[in-house]
Amino acid sequence: MEHLYLEFVNDRDLYQSYMPFVKNGGLFVRTTEHFELDVDIELQVLLPDSLEPSQIIGKVCWLTPIGVQNGTPAGIGITFVKDPDNMRSQIEKAIGRLLNSSDATLTM
């Protein structure tokens, strides 16, 4: 299992990485490391205004390779498999006003 740490300094960064279209929620992680689809990931996530990170177990569900033509940064999307702290709910609460925005995100 791979281990990644992700820290969000503000709600805008969180909005850009959040993947609400994934069934159980998910996050996009900027990385140039090579990953395969379905790889298990232990993700430590620190939300804005949080004092300590929460742990999510997920799987790689999205790949954005280096050099994509539209200028999107390289990275992976991770779908939540085990979300004991209910991060999806916490994220949606934090960025609720942005969820209906037409602003571009890192995935769609």
N, CA, C and O atoms as a GROMACS GRO file, in nm:
protein
  432
    1MET      N    1   0.085  -0.118   0.000
    1MET     CA    2   0.000   0.000   0.000
    1MET      C    3   0.089   0.124   0.000
    1MET      O    4   0.184   0.134   0.077
    2GLU      N    5   0.056   0.218  -0.088
    2GLU     CA    6   0.128   0.345  -0.096
    2GLU      C    7   0.076   0.440   0.010
    2GLU      O    8  -0.041   0.432   0.050
    3HIS      N    9   0.160   0.532   0.056
    3HIS     CA   10   0.123   0.630   0.157
    3HIS      C   11   0.145   0.770   0.101
    3HIS      O   12   0.252   0.801   0.048
    4LEU      N   13   0.043   0.856   0.113
    4LEU     CA   14   0.053   0.993   0.067
    4LEU      C   15  -0.002   1.087   0.172
    4LEU      O   16  -0.092   1.052   0.248
    5TYR      N   17   0.055   1.208   0.176
    5TYR     CA   18   0.009   1.313   0.268
    5TYR      C   19  -0.039   1.430   0.184
    5TYR      O   20   0.029   1.472   0.090
    6LEU      N   21  -0.155   1.483   0.217
    6LEU     CA   22  -0.213   1.592   0.142
    6LEU      C   23  -0.263   1.698   0.239
    6LEU      O   24  -0.344   1.669   0.327
    7GLU      N   25  -0.214   1.820   0.221
    7GLU     CA   26  -0.254   1.930   0.309
    7GLU      C   27  -0.317   2.041   0.226
    7GLU      O   28  -0.261   2.084   0.125
    8PHE      N   29  -0.433   2.087   0.269
    8PHE     CA   30  -0.503   2.195   0.202
    8PHE      C   31  -0.495   2.320   0.288
    8PHE      O   32  -0.531   2.317   0.405
    9VAL      N   33  -0.448   2.431   0.230
    9VAL     CA   34  -0.433   2.554   0.306
    9VAL      C   35  -0.558   2.641   0.301
    9VAL      O   36  -0.579   2.726   0.388
   10ASN      N   37  -0.642   2.619   0.198
   10ASN     CA   38  -0.765   2.698   0.190
   10ASN      C   39  -0.874   2.619   0.117
   10ASN      O   40  -0.848   2.516   0.056
   11ASP      N   41  -0.996   2.671   0.124
   11ASP     CA   42  -1.111   2.603   0.066
   11ASP      C   43  -1.102   2.596  -0.087
   11ASP      O   44  -1.150   2.500  -0.146
   12ARG      N   45  -1.043   2.694  -0.151
   12ARG     CA   46  -1.030   2.696  -0.297
   12ARG      C   47  -0.944   2.578  -0.343
   12ARG      O   48  -0.979   2.509  -0.439
   13ASP      N   49  -0.831   2.553  -0.276
   13ASP     CA   50  -0.745   2.439  -0.310
   13ASP      C   51  -0.820   2.307  -0.290
   13ASP      O   52  -0.809   2.215  -0.372
   14LEU      N   53  -0.896   2.299  -0.182
   14LEU     CA   54  -0.975   2.180  -0.154
   14LEU      C   55  -1.079   2.158  -0.263
   14LEU      O   56  -1.097   2.046  -0.311
   15TYR      N   57  -1.148   2.264  -0.302
   15TYR     CA   58  -1.248   2.256  -0.410
   15TYR      C   59  -1.185   2.205  -0.539
   15TYR      O   60  -1.243   2.120  -0.607
   16GLN      N   61  -1.069   2.254  -0.573
   16GLN     CA   62  -1.003   2.215  -0.697
   16GLN      C   63  -0.963   2.067  -0.698
   16GLN      O   64  -0.956   2.006  -0.804
   17SER      N   65  -0.938   2.010  -0.581
   17SER     CA   66  -0.896   1.870  -0.572
   17SER      C   67  -1.010   1.772  -0.545
   17SER      O   68  -0.996   1.653  -0.571
   18TYR      N   69  -1.120   1.822  -0.494
   18TYR     CA   70  -1.230   1.732  -0.457
   18TYR      C   71  -1.297   1.674  -0.582
   18TYR      O   72  -1.314   1.743  -0.682
   19MET      N   73  -1.334   1.547  -0.575
   19MET     CA   74  -1.398   1.476  -0.686
   19MET      C   75  -1.538   1.430  -0.643
   19MET      O   76  -1.555   1.314  -0.606
   20PRO      N   77  -1.638   1.519  -0.647
   20PRO     CA   78  -1.771   1.484  -0.599
   20PRO      C   79  -1.843   1.383  -0.687
   20PRO      O   80  -1.940   1.321  -0.644
   21PHE      N   81  -1.797   1.367  -0.810
   21PHE     CA   82  -1.861   1.274  -0.903
   21PHE      C   83  -1.823   1.129  -0.878
   21PHE      O   84  -1.880   1.039  -0.939
   22VAL      N   85  -1.727   1.105  -0.789
   22VAL     CA   86  -1.687   0.970  -0.752
   22VAL      C   87  -1.784   0.921  -0.644
   22VAL      O   88  -1.814   0.995  -0.550
   23LYS      N   89  -1.833   0.800  -0.657
   23LYS     CA   90  -1.941   0.747  -0.572
   23LYS      C   91  -1.924   0.777  -0.423
   23LYS      O   92  -2.016   0.831  -0.362
   24ASN      N   93  -1.811   0.743  -0.365
   24ASN     CA   94  -1.791   0.763  -0.221
   24ASN      C   95  -1.707   0.887  -0.190
   24ASN      O   96  -1.661   0.905  -0.077
   25GLY      N   97  -1.687   0.970  -0.289
   25GLY     CA   98  -1.602   1.087  -0.273
   25GLY      C   99  -1.459   1.053  -0.313
   25GLY      O  100  -1.420   0.936  -0.314
   26GLY      N  101  -1.384   1.155  -0.345
   26GLY     CA  102  -1.245   1.132  -0.383
   26GLY      C  103  -1.168   1.262  -0.388
   26GLY      O  104  -1.226   1.370  -0.387
   27LEU      N  105  -1.037   1.249  -0.395
   27LEU     CA  106  -0.948   1.365  -0.403
   27LEU      C  107  -0.845   1.344  -0.513
   27LEU      O  108  -0.797   1.233  -0.535
   28PHE      N  109  -0.811   1.452  -0.580
   28PHE     CA  110  -0.704   1.451  -0.678
   28PHE      C  111  -0.576   1.493  -0.607
   28PHE      O  112  -0.575   1.592  -0.533
   29VAL      N  113  -0.469   1.419  -0.630
   29VAL     CA  114  -0.340   1.447  -0.568
   29VAL      C  115  -0.240   1.479  -0.679
   29VAL      O  116  -0.216   1.397  -0.767
   30ARG      N  117  -0.184   1.599  -0.674
   30ARG     CA  118  -0.081   1.635  -0.772
   30ARG      C  119   0.045   1.553  -0.743
   30ARG      O  120   0.097   1.554  -0.631
   31THR      N  121   0.092   1.483  -0.844
   31THR     CA  122   0.215   1.405  -0.829
   31THR      C  123   0.270   1.371  -0.967
   31THR      O  124   0.195   1.355  -1.063
   32THR      N  125   0.401   1.361  -0.975
   32THR     CA  126   0.464   1.316  -1.100
   32THR      C  127   0.507   1.170  -1.088
   32THR      O  128   0.562   1.112  -1.182
   33GLU      N  129   0.482   1.110  -0.971
   33GLU     CA  130   0.512   0.967  -0.953
   33GLU      C  131   0.417   0.883  -1.039
   33GLU      O  132   0.304   0.923  -1.065
   34HIS      N  133   0.465   0.768  -1.082
   34HIS     CA  134   0.384   0.679  -1.164
   34HIS      C  135   0.300   0.587  -1.074
   34HIS      O  136   0.353   0.522  -0.984
   35PHE      N  137   0.171   0.581  -1.100
   35PHE     CA  138   0.079   0.492  -1.029
   35PHE      C  139  -0.004   0.417  -1.132
   35PHE      O  140  -0.022   0.464  -1.244
   36GLU      N  141  -0.053   0.302  -1.093
   36GLU     CA  142  -0.144   0.223  -1.175
   36GLU      C  143  -0.285   0.238  -1.118
   36GLU      O  144  -0.302   0.266  -0.999
   37LEU      N  145  -0.385   0.221  -1.203
   37LEU     CA  146  -0.523   0.220  -1.155
   37LEU      C  147  -0.543   0.107  -1.055
   37LEU      O  148  -0.480   0.002  -1.066
   38ASP      N  149  -0.629   0.128  -0.958
   38ASP     CA  150  -0.668   0.030  -0.856
   38ASP      C  151  -0.563   0.006  -0.747
   38ASP      O  152  -0.582  -0.082  -0.663
   39VAL      N  153  -0.454   0.081  -0.747
   39VAL     CA  154  -0.354   0.067  -0.642
   39VAL      C  155  -0.413   0.120  -0.511
   39VAL      O  156  -0.477   0.226  -0.510
   40ASP      N  157  -0.392   0.047  -0.401
   40ASP     CA  158  -0.438   0.091  -0.270
   40ASP      C  159  -0.351   0.204  -0.219
   40ASP      O  160  -0.229   0.201  -0.230
   41ILE      N  161  -0.416   0.306  -0.161
   41ILE     CA  162  -0.347   0.424  -0.111
   41ILE      C  163  -0.395   0.452   0.032
   41ILE      O  164  -0.515   0.452   0.059
   42GLU      N  165  -0.300   0.477   0.121
   42GLU     CA  166  -0.335   0.530   0.253
   42GLU      C  167  -0.306   0.680   0.246
   42GLU      O  168  -0.192   0.722   0.230
   43LEU      N  169  -0.411   0.757   0.258
   43LEU     CA  170  -0.402   0.901   0.240
   43LEU      C  171  -0.423   0.971   0.373
   43LEU      O  172  -0.524   0.951   0.440
   44GLN      N  173  -0.328   1.053   0.411
   44GLN     CA  174  -0.341   1.139   0.528
   44GLN      C  175  -0.381   1.277   0.476
   44GLN      O  176  -0.308   1.337   0.396
   45VAL      N  177  -0.496   1.328   0.520
   45VAL     CA  178  -0.550   1.453   0.468
   45VAL      C  179  -0.566   1.554   0.581
   45VAL      O  180  -0.630   1.526   0.682
   46LEU      N  181  -0.507   1.671   0.561
   46LEU     CA  182  -0.524   1.781   0.656
   46LEU      C  183  -0.606   1.889   0.587
   46LEU      O  184  -0.561   1.953   0.492
   47LEU      N  185  -0.728   1.910   0.637
   47LEU     CA  186  -0.818   2.010   0.580
   47LEU      C  187  -0.785   2.148   0.636
   47LEU      O  188  -0.722   2.159   0.741
   48PRO      N  189  -0.826   2.255   0.566
   48PRO     CA  190  -0.806   2.390   0.620
   48PRO      C  191  -0.870   2.400   0.759
   48PRO      O  192  -0.979   2.347   0.782
   49ASP      N  193  -0.803   2.465   0.848
   49ASP     CA  194  -0.852   2.487   0.985
   49ASP      C  195  -0.856   2.360   1.070
   49ASP      O  196  -0.909   2.364   1.181
   50SER      N  197  -0.803   2.248   1.022
   50SER     CA  198  -0.796   2.127   1.104
   50SER      C  199  -0.663   2.125   1.179
   50SER      O  200  -0.563   2.178   1.131
   51LEU      N  201  -0.664   2.063   1.295
   51LEU     CA  202  -0.543   2.056   1.375
   51LEU      C  203  -0.460   1.932   1.346
   51LEU      O  204  -0.338   1.934   1.361
   52GLU      N  205  -0.527   1.824   1.304
   52GLU     CA  206  -0.454   1.702   1.272
   52GLU      C  207  -0.516   1.634   1.152
   52GLU      O  208  -0.635   1.650   1.125
   53PRO      N  209  -0.436   1.558   1.078
   53PRO     CA  210  -0.488   1.494   0.957
   53PRO      C  211  -0.579   1.375   0.989
   53PRO      O  212  -0.573   1.316   1.097
   54SER      N  213  -0.663   1.344   0.892
   54SER     CA  214  -0.747   1.224   0.898
   54SER      C  215  -0.694   1.123   0.799
   54SER      O  216  -0.633   1.158   0.698
   55GLN      N  217  -0.718   0.997   0.828
   55GLN     CA  218  -0.670   0.890   0.740
   55GLN      C  219  -0.785   0.837   0.657
   55GLN      O  220  -0.895   0.812   0.707
   56ILE      N  221  -0.757   0.820   0.528
   56ILE     CA  222  -0.852   0.760   0.434
   56ILE      C  223  -0.779   0.648   0.362
   56ILE      O  224  -0.664   0.663   0.322
   57ILE      N  225  -0.845   0.536   0.347
   57ILE     CA  226  -0.794   0.429   0.262
   57ILE      C  227  -0.869   0.441   0.130
   57ILE      O  228  -0.992   0.448   0.128
   58GLY      N  229  -0.796   0.443   0.022
   58GLY     CA  230  -0.860   0.459  -0.108
   58GLY      C  231  -0.791   0.380  -0.216
   58GLY      O  232  -0.698   0.303  -0.191
   59LYS      N  233  -0.839   0.399  -0.338
   59LYS     CA  234  -0.782   0.334  -0.456
   59LYS      C  235  -0.766   0.439  -0.566
   59LYS      O  236  -0.846   0.532  -0.578
   60VAL      N  237  -0.662   0.423  -0.646
   60VAL     CA  238  -0.641   0.511  -0.760
   60VAL      C  239  -0.750   0.484  -0.863
   60VAL      O  240  -0.766   0.371  -0.909
   61CYS      N  241  -0.825   0.590  -0.899
   61CYS     CA  242  -0.935   0.575  -0.995
   61CYS      C  243  -0.920   0.669  -1.115
   61CYS      O  244  -1.001   0.665  -1.207
   62TRP      N  245  -0.818   0.753  -1.113
   62TRP     CA  246  -0.802   0.856  -1.217
   62TRP      C  247  -0.653   0.880  -1.236
   62TRP      O  248  -0.578   0.889  -1.138
   63LEU      N  249  -0.610   0.890  -1.360
   63LEU     CA  250  -0.470   0.919  -1.390
   63LEU      C  251  -0.463   1.039  -1.484
   63LEU      O  252  -0.528   1.041  -1.588
   64THR      N  253  -0.384   1.138  -1.448
   64THR     CA  254  -0.354   1.248  -1.538
   64THR      C  255  -0.202   1.245  -1.558
   64THR      O  256  -0.127   1.283  -1.468
   65PRO      N  257  -0.158   1.200  -1.675
   65PRO     CA  258  -0.014   1.188  -1.698
   65PRO      C  259   0.054   1.323  -1.718
   65PRO      O  260  -0.012   1.424  -1.743
   66ILE      N  261   0.185   1.324  -1.707
   66ILE     CA  262   0.265   1.443  -1.732
   66ILE      C  263   0.247   1.484  -1.878
   66ILE      O  264   0.246   1.399  -1.968
   67GLY      N  265   0.233   1.615  -1.901
   67GLY     CA  266   0.227   1.666  -2.037
   67GLY      C  267   0.091   1.664  -2.103
   67GLY      O  268   0.083   1.668  -2.226
   68VAL      N  269  -0.015   1.659  -2.026
   68VAL     CA  270  -0.149   1.663  -2.084
   68VAL      C  271  -0.166   1.796  -2.157
   68VAL      O  272  -0.122   1.900  -2.108
   69GLN      N  273  -0.229   1.793  -2.273
   69GLN     CA  274  -0.235   1.911  -2.359
   69GLN      C  275  -0.308   2.030  -2.300
   69GLN      O  276  -0.273   2.143  -2.332
   70ASN      N  277  -0.408   2.009  -2.216
   70ASN     CA  278  -0.484   2.123  -2.165
   70ASN      C  279  -0.416   2.193  -2.047
   70ASN      O  280  -0.473   2.284  -1.988
   71GLY      N  281  -0.295   2.150  -2.012
   71GLY     CA  282  -0.220   2.215  -1.906
   71GLY      C  283  -0.256   2.170  -1.765
   71GLY      O  284  -0.207   2.228  -1.668
   72THR      N  285  -0.342   2.070  -1.752
   72THR     CA  286  -0.378   2.017  -1.621
   72THR      C  287  -0.256   1.953  -1.557
   72THR      O  288  -0.182   1.880  -1.624
   73PRO      N  289  -0.232   1.978  -1.428
   73PRO     CA  290  -0.116   1.917  -1.364
   73PRO      C  291  -0.126   1.766  -1.355
   73PRO      O  292  -0.235   1.710  -1.346
   74ALA      N  293  -0.012   1.701  -1.359
   74ALA     CA  294  -0.006   1.555  -1.346
   74ALA      C  295  -0.052   1.514  -1.207
   74ALA      O  296  -0.031   1.587  -1.110
   75GLY      N  297  -0.114   1.398  -1.199
   75GLY     CA  298  -0.155   1.348  -1.068
   75GLY      C  299  -0.248   1.229  -1.079
   75GLY      O  300  -0.268   1.171  -1.186
   76ILE      N  301  -0.305   1.194  -0.963
   76ILE     CA  302  -0.395   1.079  -0.954
   76ILE      C  303  -0.520   1.117  -0.876
   76ILE      O  304  -0.517   1.202  -0.787
   77GLY      N  305  -0.629   1.053  -0.911
   77GLY     CA  306  -0.752   1.065  -0.835
   77GLY      C  307  -0.766   0.944  -0.746
   77GLY      O  308  -0.742   0.830  -0.788
   78ILE      N  309  -0.803   0.968  -0.622
   78ILE     CA  310  -0.819   0.859  -0.526
   78ILE      C  311  -0.963   0.855  -0.478
   78ILE      O  312  -1.014   0.953  -0.423
   79THR      N  313  -1.029   0.742  -0.500
   79THR     CA  314  -1.165   0.724  -0.451
   79THR      C  315  -1.159   0.670  -0.308
   79THR      O  316  -1.076   0.584  -0.277
   80PHE      N  317  -1.246   0.720  -0.222
   80PHE     CA  318  -1.248   0.678  -0.082
   80PHE      C  319  -1.307   0.538  -0.070
   80PHE      O  320  -1.416   0.512  -0.121
   81VAL      N  321  -1.236   0.449  -0.003
   81VAL     CA  322  -1.284   0.314   0.024
   81VAL      C  323  -1.321   0.302   0.172
   81VAL      O  324  -1.430   0.257   0.206
   82LYS      N  325  -1.229   0.342   0.260
   82LYS     CA  326  -1.256   0.346   0.404
   82LYS      C  327  -1.235   0.490   0.449
   82LYS      O  328  -1.126   0.545   0.438
   83ASP      N  329  -1.341   0.549   0.501
   83ASP     CA  330  -1.343   0.690   0.539
   83ASP      C  331  -1.396   0.702   0.682
   83ASP      O  332  -1.506   0.754   0.702
   84PRO      N  333  -1.318   0.655   0.782
   84PRO     CA  334  -1.370   0.647   0.918
   84PRO      C  335  -1.407   0.783   0.980
   84PRO      O  336  -1.494   0.789   1.067
   85ASP      N  337  -1.342   0.890   0.937
   85ASP     CA  338  -1.372   1.023   0.991
   85ASP      C  339  -1.477   1.098   0.908
   85ASP      O  340  -1.504   1.215   0.932
   86ASN      N  341  -1.536   1.027   0.809
   86ASN     CA  342  -1.635   1.086   0.720
   86ASN      C  343  -1.583   1.214   0.656
   86ASN      O  344  -1.646   1.320   0.662
   87MET      N  345  -1.466   1.203   0.595
   87MET     CA  346  -1.402   1.317   0.530
   87MET      C  347  -1.489   1.373   0.419
   87MET      O  348  -1.492   1.495   0.398
   88ARG      N  349  -1.559   1.286   0.347
   88ARG     CA  350  -1.644   1.336   0.238
   88ARG      C  351  -1.740   1.442   0.291
   88ARG      O  352  -1.754   1.549   0.231
   89SER      N  353  -1.804   1.412   0.400
   89SER     CA  354  -1.900   1.505   0.459
   89SER      C  355  -1.829   1.633   0.506
   89SER      O  356  -1.880   1.743   0.485
   90GLN      N  357  -1.714   1.618   0.568
   90GLN     CA  358  -1.638   1.735   0.614
   90GLN      C  359  -1.596   1.824   0.497
   90GLN      O  360  -1.603   1.946   0.505
   91ILE      N  361  -1.552   1.760   0.388
   91ILE     CA  362  -1.509   1.836   0.270
   91ILE      C  363  -1.628   1.910   0.211
   91ILE      O  364  -1.618   2.029   0.181
   92GLU      N  365  -1.741   1.841   0.193
   92GLU     CA  366  -1.857   1.905   0.133
   92GLU      C  367  -1.910   2.018   0.219
   92GLU      O  368  -1.964   2.116   0.168
   93LYS      N  369  -1.897   2.005   0.349
   93LYS     CA  370  -1.938   2.113   0.439
   93LYS      C  371  -1.845   2.234   0.422
   93LYS      O  372  -1.890   2.348   0.419
   94ALA      N  373  -1.716   2.206   0.412
   94ALA     CA  374  -1.617   2.315   0.400
   94ALA      C  375  -1.629   2.391   0.268
   94ALA      O  376  -1.610   2.512   0.264
   95ILE      N  377  -1.661   2.320   0.161
   95ILE     CA  378  -1.664   2.384   0.028
   95ILE      C  379  -1.806   2.393  -0.029
   95ILE      O  380  -1.822   2.413  -0.149
   96GLY      N  381  -1.906   2.377   0.054
   96GLY     CA  382  -2.045   2.374   0.009
   96GLY      C  383  -2.082   2.485  -0.086
   96GLY      O  384  -2.150   2.460  -0.186
   97ARG      N  385  -2.040   2.606  -0.058
   97ARG     CA  386  -2.076   2.718  -0.143
   97ARG      C  387  -2.007   2.713  -0.279
   97ARG      O  388  -2.051   2.778  -0.374
   98LEU      N  389  -1.900   2.636  -0.290
   98LEU     CA  390  -1.826   2.626  -0.415
   98LEU      C  391  -1.870   2.508  -0.502
   98LEU      O  392  -1.836   2.503  -0.620
   99LEU      N  393  -1.944   2.412  -0.446
   99LEU     CA  394  -1.976   2.289  -0.518
   99LEU      C  395  -2.054   2.312  -0.648
   99LEU      O  396  -2.039   2.234  -0.742
  100ASN      N  397  -2.135   2.415  -0.656
  100ASN     CA  398  -2.211   2.444  -0.777
  100ASN      C  399  -2.141   2.545  -0.867
  100ASN      O  400  -2.199   2.594  -0.964
  101SER      N  401  -2.018   2.575  -0.835
  101SER     CA  402  -1.940   2.670  -0.913
  101SER      C  403  -1.905   2.613  -1.050
  101SER      O  404  -1.892   2.492  -1.066
  102SER      N  405  -1.890   2.700  -1.146
  102SER     CA  406  -1.846   2.658  -1.280
  102SER      C  407  -1.695   2.673  -1.294
  102SER      O  408  -1.642   2.650  -1.403
  103ASP      N  409  -1.627   2.710  -1.186
  103ASP     CA  410  -1.481   2.722  -1.189
  103ASP      C  411  -1.418   2.586  -1.218
  103ASP      O  412  -1.466   2.482  -1.170
  104ALA      N  413  -1.312   2.588  -1.294
  104ALA     CA  414  -1.242   2.464  -1.330
  104ALA      C  415  -1.180   2.399  -1.207
  104ALA      O  416  -1.137   2.467  -1.114
  105THR      N  417  -1.177   2.267  -1.210
  105THR     CA  418  -1.108   2.192  -1.105
  105THR      C  419  -0.990   2.120  -1.170
  105THR      O  420  -0.966   2.138  -1.290
  106LEU      N  421  -0.919   2.042  -1.095
  106LEU     CA  422  -0.803   1.970  -1.148
  106LEU      C  423  -0.842   1.843  -1.223
  106LEU      O  424  -0.756   1.778  -1.282
  107THR      N  425  -0.971   1.808  -1.222
  107THR     CA  426  -1.014   1.686  -1.290
  107THR      C  427  -1.119   1.713  -1.398
  107THR      O  428  -1.105   1.665  -1.510
  108MET      N  429  -1.221   1.787  -1.367
  108MET     CA  430  -1.329   1.813  -1.466
  108MET      C  431  -1.371   1.957  -1.461
  108MET      O  432  -1.460   1.997  -1.536
   0.00000   0.00000   0.00000
